């Protein structure tokens, strides 16, 4: 697709469904409606940033409404949307560049700091969950639990096994790409597990992550390689003598890409894009774990003795082997089984395991998981996760089975299988 088609699509959604247009110069680059926004990623990927909502039912309804609106306009143009983590067929050279100034700066900088940064920009697609916190202490606990289990989320939602029409050797090529994009601003940020960790330590980290740009007079100014700490001291050669605003700081925080990112909320960033039936499963996974005090404490207890080396090993190997990744005396899949045994003894069931427990062992409804304790009847959103945990087979491996079987080694069928 060319940008002109995407612009027509954005204009069509704005006019039919009453969204406000976001412009950069004379180019439409996004839409806004209330607390929701639609933005364009570098290769034309659509990103819905939803409004803060209370329940998974509301979140799922919002996503459903978004997909309905996009499809209503796109289908009339002969355009479809694919729920996958990595572009399965086309190369970088085939993908148009979106007319956003920040992306031009990033495109020129990426090859200097990693070999896969352009793939990240133009060929990956993710689903992220943003979760709030009530205090610094609450942030620390959720950050640590989310970071420790991020490779598990990568495995459960792995959905990017193809590159340019062929299997690529990964279950999550998208996740692998982040390991060689830019080591200064990505990864498992091990200092989160330091006793001294808090807002201040994260700020210190962010101050020293090299900048991309400063936005002045509706233009992006290239400040690559310089730090925000230099900016605070008025020492940026790109805008000499100027000091930052709070908006500059907020922009800078959006250019840092660890597996869990801290802003005014926590972003869980480990999952591949996927089809509609899995979109609502990801927030269910994290809400059930991190918004329920019992489940959160059990996760912190479970992962307390995991070493930095073990967490990094999972980060490196899960994109290749998914739930079959060796971990201690078993596989990553067995971590789920260990939690299940813990749940049997303590009658405290961590939500994504409890679904399996209830289904396969017939445990009564009086033993509740994290989502059930919330009281919103949200556990059904976990069915997709439950099946992956039960079988140990990732979505990517199911696609590979189809590729080598029914699809007769033609990746074109993925455009039907994962079409929204």
ROKOL-485768 format. One record per residue: residue in one letter; x, y, z of N, C-alpha, C in turn. Coordinates in steps of 0.05 Angstrom, whole numbers, plus 5000, padded with zeros to 4 digits. Layout:
AXYZXYZXYZ ...
This chain:
X501749765000500050005000501750255000 X500850454986502250714986501050895008 X502551095015501551285036498951405027 X498651465001496251594991493751434997 X493951164995491650995002491051005032 X493251015048492851025077491551295085 X492451505072491251765077488251765070 X487551645048484751615040483151465061 X484451255072483151095093482651265118 X484751405127484451575150482351785146 X482351915123480352125117477552005118 X477251755107474651625106473651565134 X475451465152474651415179473851665194 X475451885189474852135202472152245194 X471552225169469052345159466552175166 X466851915165464551745170464051715200 X466151715217465751655245466551885264 X466852125252467152365268469652365285 X471952295273474552325286475852595277 X477452705295478952945288481552865274 X482353005254484752935239487253045253 X489452895253492052985263493853025238 X494853265235496353325211499353385218 X501053325199503853415201504353555174 X504453825175504453975150501753935137 X501853855112499253815097498653515095 X499953345111499553055110497952965135 X495952795130494552675153496152445164 X496652445190498352235202496952095225 X494452175231493052035252490352155257 X488952045277486252135284485952145314 X484152305324483652325352480652355357 X479752215378476852235386476752185416 X476152405431476152375460478952295470 X479052085485481651995496482851765479 X481651705456482751515437484351655415 X486351515405487751625381488551395363 X488751455338489851265318492251395306 X494551255307497051365296498151175275 X499951285259501251125239504051055248 X504650805248507450715253509050745227 X511750715228513350785205512650645179 X511750395180511150255155508250245148 X506650425161503750435155502150265174 X503350145194501849995214499950185228 X497450105232495550265247495850205277 X495950415294496050365322493750515336 X491950365348489850485365490950505393 X490950755404491550795432488850845446 X487950655461485250675472485150855496 X482750915504482251085528482750915553 X483351045576483450905601480650795608 X480550535614477950415619478150235644 X475850165655475850025681475749725677 X474349625657473949335655474949235628 X475448965627476148845602473848845582 X471448835591469148855573469149125558 X469849335573469949595560472249615540 X474549505548476849505530476249345505 X475049115508474548945485472449075467 X470449205479468449345463469749575447 X471649715459473049925445474549825421 X476049605425477549485403475649385381 X473449265389471449175370470349405353 X469749625366468749855352470749965333 X473349975341475450065324475749895299 X475649635303475949445280473549475261 X471149515273468849545256469149795238 X469950015250470250265235472350245214 X474650135221476850105201475949925178 X474649705185473849515164471749635146 X469849785157467749905142468850075119 X470850225125472050395104474050245087 X475650075099477749935085476649735064 X474549595072473449395053472449515027 X471349755029470449895005472749974987 X475149984999477550054983479149804975 X478149574982479549324976481949274993 X481949385018484149365036483449185060 X485249015068484848845092486948895112 X486448825137488448845159489148575170 X491748535175492748285183493648295212 X492848095229493648075257496047895260 X498448005258500947845258503148015270 X505347895279507448035292509648145273 X509748035249511948115230510848075202 X511548265185510648255157511547985144 X509647815137510447535129511447505101 X511147715084511747665055513647875043 X513248125049514748325034517148425049 X519148515033521648625044521348915051 X523449025064523349305072523049485048 X524349415026524349585002521549604991 X519749424997516949424987515049595004 X516049695026514249815046514550125045 X512450275041512650565040513350685067 X514650915066515351055090513151265096 X512251275120510251465128511451745131 X510051955124511252225123511252365151 X512652235170512852355196515852425201 X516352665209519052755212520752585231 X519552495253521052335273521952075261 X520451965242521151705230523551745211 X523751965198526052015180528652025197 X528552155220530852165238531551885247 X529551735256530051465266531151285244 X530051315220530851135198533851175191 X534851415194537651475188539451385211 X538351385235539951325259540151025264 X538050875259537850595266540250425256 X541050445231543250275222545850325237 X546150545250548550615265548750465292 X546550365302546550255329545449965330 X544749845308543849575307543249485279 X543149225275542749125247539849075240 X537949085260535249025255533249245261 X534249485266532549715273530549785251 X531349765226529449835204527349625202 X528049375207525949165208523949225230 X524949315253523149385275521149605266 X522249805253520550035246518449955225 X519349815205517649785181516149515179 X516949315194515749055190514648915214 X514749045238513748915262511049035270 X509548885286506948975296506548845324 X505748995343505448895370502748965381 X501948845403499748925419500848975447 X500249215458501249285484498949335503 X499549305529497549355550498749565569 X497249775574498149985592496549955618 X498049945640496849905667497750125685 X495850235701496550445719497550325746 X498450505763499450425789498550635809 X498350555835497350735855499450885871 X501950795869504150925884506750825873 X508950935883511550845874512050555881 X511250485905511550205914509950015896 X507550095889505849925872507049905844 X508150125834509550125808511849925808 X513449925830515849755831514949455830 X512949385845512049105846510949015819 X509349185806508249125780510349115758 X512249295760514449305740516049045742 X516748965766518348725769516848475760 X514348455768512748215760512448215730 X511748445718511348455689513948405674 X516148505683518748455669519548165671 X519248045694520047765697518447585679 X515847645676514147465660513747555631 X515147775624514847865596515647655575 X517847495580518447285560516147075559 X514747025581512546845580510246955562 X509747215565507747335547508647325518 X511247365513512247335486511647055475 X512146855491511646575483508646525478 X506946615497504146555495502846685470 X503946915462502747065440504547065415 X506646895414508546885392507046835366 X507447005346505846995322507247125298 X509847065296511347185273513446995263 X512646765251514546565243515446585214 X514546785199515146805170516547065164 X518547045145519847275134520047235104 X519047425089519247415060518347145048 X516147045059514846815048515846545058 X517746545076518946295086519046285116 X519046055129519546035158522246165164 X522346315186524846465193526446345216 X525446125227526945995249526146095276 X524146285277523246395303520246355306 X519346335331516446355335515646645338 X517546815348517047105349519447255337 X519347285311521447445297521347735308 X518947835313518648105323520248135349 X520047955368521447975393524447955388 X525347775371528147745365529348005354 X527848145337528848385324529548595345 X528148605367528748805388531448745402 X532548505399535148445412537448575397 X537048665372539148795357538049045343 X536649205358535549455347537149685357 X537549705384539049925396539349865425 X541549755433541849655460541749875481 X542050125473541950345493539150395503 X537050305488534350375495532350135496 X533449895495531749655495532549465516 X531049235519532049025536530548985562 X531748835580530548745605531148925629 X532349155625533049355645533349225673 X535549075678535848925703535849095728 X536449355726536549525750533849545763 X531649465749529049465761528849285786 X530649085787530548895809532548975831 X533949205828535649305850533949395873 X535049365897533649455921533049755921 X534749905907534550195906532650295885 X531450115869529850195846527350355854 X526850555838524450715841524250915818 X522551115821522351315799524951445793 X526551505814529051655810530951495793 X531251235798533151075783532251055754 X529651035749528751015721529251285707 X528851505721529451765709532451785702 X534151695720537051695714537751535689 X536451305687536751145663535951295638 X533551415639532451555615534051795608 X535251935628536852165622539252105605 X540251855607542651775593542151615568 X539651555562538951435536539251645514 X540851585493541151785472538451885460 X538352135455535852255443535652195414 X533252235403532852225374532452515364 X530752675377529952925366528953115387 X528653365379527153565394525153685375 X522653735384520553845367520254145373 X520754305352520554595354519354715329 X517454895333516155035311515154845289 X513754635299512454425282514454275265 X517054255274519054105260520653945279 X521553705270523253535286526153605280 X527653665301530553735298532153495307 X534053415289535653175294537653225317 X537253075339539153095362540152825369 X540452645350541252365355543952355368 X544152175387546752125401547252295425 X545652515428546052685452544052595474 X544652665498542952565520541152785531 X539052705544537252895557538653035581 X540652895592542253025613543753265602 X544753235578546053465564543953685559 X541553605552539453795546538753965571 X538653825594538053965619540154175626 X542554125617544754315622544954525599 X543154515579543254705557545554655538 X546454405536548754345520548154175495 X545854225483545254075458546254245434 X548154145419549054285395546854335375 X544854155375542654185355540854425361 X540654505386539154745394540754875417 X542954995411544855095432543455285451 X543955245477543055425498540155375507 X538555225491535755175499535554975521 X533555005538532954815559530354675553 X530054425563527754265557525154355571 X522954285558520354315571519354045580 X517254035595516053775603515153615579 X514253755558513453615533515853485520 X518253615521520653485511521253225525 X520953235552521452995568519452765561 X516952835558514952635551515552525524 X516352685505517052585478519452395480 X521452465496523852305499523152025510 X521352025530520551765542519251575522 X517951685501516751515480518851395461 X521351475464523451365446525251165461 X524351085484525750875500523950625498 X525250385492523650155485524349895501 X524549905528525049655542522549475541 X522849235551520649035549518249125566 X518749275587516649415602517549705604 X515749885596516550165595514850325616 X516250495630514950665651514450945640 X511951025640511251305635509451385658 X507151495653505251545675503751285681 X504451085667503350815670505450615661 X504950365664506850155655505850025629 X507650015610506949885584508249605583 X506549405578507449135574507949095544 X510449055536511149085508512048815494 X511548585507512748345497511248175477 X508748255470507048075454506948155425 X506847955408506447995379503548085374 X503148235351500548275341499148015335 X496448015336495047765331492247815323 X490747605317487947635307486147725330 X483647805322481747925341481447755366 X481147495363480547325387482747335408 X485247415400487347435420487847725430 X486647915417487048195426486048245454 X483848125461482748165487483947985508 X485347775499486647585518489047715531 X490447885516492948005528492348185552 X490548375550489948525574488748355596 X487348145589486247965610488547825625 X490647745610493047625622494247805643 X494748055635496148235653494448345675 X491948405669490148505690489748305712 X489348055704488847845723491247795741 X493647835730496147805746496748045763 X496648285752497748515765495748685780 X493148655774491148815788489848665811 X490748415815489748265837491948225857 X491648305882493848305901494848025907 X493147835909493947555915495647455891 X494647485867496147395844498747535841 X498847795845501247945842503347855862 X502547815887504547715907505547435900 X503747265890504646995882506647005860 X506247185841508247215819510847315829 X510747515847513247615858514747405874 X513247235889514447015904515646805884 X514146745863515046545844517646625830 X517946885824520246975808522447095825 X522147095851523947245869526847145866 X527246875862529946775861530946735832 X529446835812530446825785532747025783 X534946935772537347105770537147285745 X538747495744538847665720539547505695 X541347305699542247135677539946965667 X538246865685535946705677533846865662 X533347105673531447275659532347355631 X534947405628536047475602536047235583 X536646995594536546755578533846715567 X531746745583528946725573528446925551 X529347175556528947385536530247305509 X532547185510534047125485532946875471 X532046675487531346425475528446385468 X526646515483523746485478522946555450 X524146765437523346815409523946585390 X525646405398526346175381524645935389 X524545875415523445615424520845645439 X519845885444517245925456517045785484 X514745655488514345515514516045265517 X517445185496519244955498522045045506 X522445295514524945395523525745255549 X528145135550529045015575529345225597 X528345155621528545325644528945155669 X531245195682532045035705531844745699 X530144595713530044305709527944215689 X526744405675524544335656524444525633 X521944595625521444775603519845015614 X519745225599518145455607515245375611 X514345195595511545095599511144985627 X513244865638513044745665512944955687 X513845195681513445405701510445435707 X508845415686505945425690504945195706 X506144965701505344725717506144745746 X508444865751509344915778507445105793 X506445305779504545485791501945345797 X501245155779498845005784499044835810 X501344715814501844565839501644745863 X502844975861502745175883499845245889 X498245285867495445355871493945125886 X494544875880493244655893493744655923 X496244715931496944705959495744935974 X495945175963495245415978492345515972 X491045385953488445475945488445765937 X490645855926490946125915491746085886 X490046155868490446075840491146325823 X493446315811494346525794492746505768 X491746735758489446725740489946575715 X492246595702492446465676492746165678 X493746075701493845795706491145685716 X489745855731487245765743485245685722 X485345815699483445735678483945445670 X486445365667487045095661486144915684 X486744995708486044835731483044785733 X481544995728478644965730477544785708 X478644815684477644665661478444375663 X480944315670481844045668481443885693 X481244015716481143875741478343895755 X476644055743473944075754473744215781 X475544395787475444535812473044725812 X471644745834469144905836469745205835 X467545355831467845645827468545785853 X468445645876469145775901472145835903 X473845705886476645765885477045955862 X477546205868477546415847480346495839 X480546585813483046685803482946995804 X485147125794485347415796483047555782 X482247465759480047605745477447555759 X476947315769474347265782474047435807 X476247475822476047635846475347925840 X475948015815475148285808472148315805 X470748095799467848105799466448205774 X467948225752466848325727466248115706 X466447855714465947635695467747665670 X470347685675472247725654473947485646 X473647265661475447035657475246915629 X472946945616472646825589474546935569 X475647175574477547295555480147135554 X480546955574483046805576482946545561 X480846475548480646215535482946165515 X483746365500485846335481488546275495 X489046415517491546365533491446085545 X489146015555488845755568489545525549 X488745545524489245335505492245315499 X493645545497496545535491498045415515 X497245495539498545385563498045085565 X495644995559494944715561496544545542 X496844635517498244485496501244535495 X502044765504504844845501505544925472 X503544945455504045015427503245305422 X505245465413504745745408503145795383 X501846025380500446085355502246065331 X504846145334506646125311507045835302 X507245655322507645375315505145265301 X502845355308500445275293500445375264 X501445625261501745725233503745555217 X505945475230507945315216506745035209 X505144925226503844675220502044705195 X500644925193498944975169500745015145 X502845165148504745215126505844965114 X506744785131507944535121505844325113 X503344365120501244175114499244285094 X497044375104494744465088495444685068 X497244865076497945095058500045015037 X501144785038503144685018505344885014 X506444985036508745165037508245425022 X505845525023505245785012504245975034 X505746185039505146365061502646545054 X501846545029499646715022497046655038 X496746415047494346335062494146475089 X496346585099496346715124494646965123 X494347085099492747325095489747265099 X488947015096486246935101485946845131 X487946695140487846585167487746805188 X489247015185489547225206488347485197 X486547485178485147735169483147825190 X483248085197481248185215478548205202 
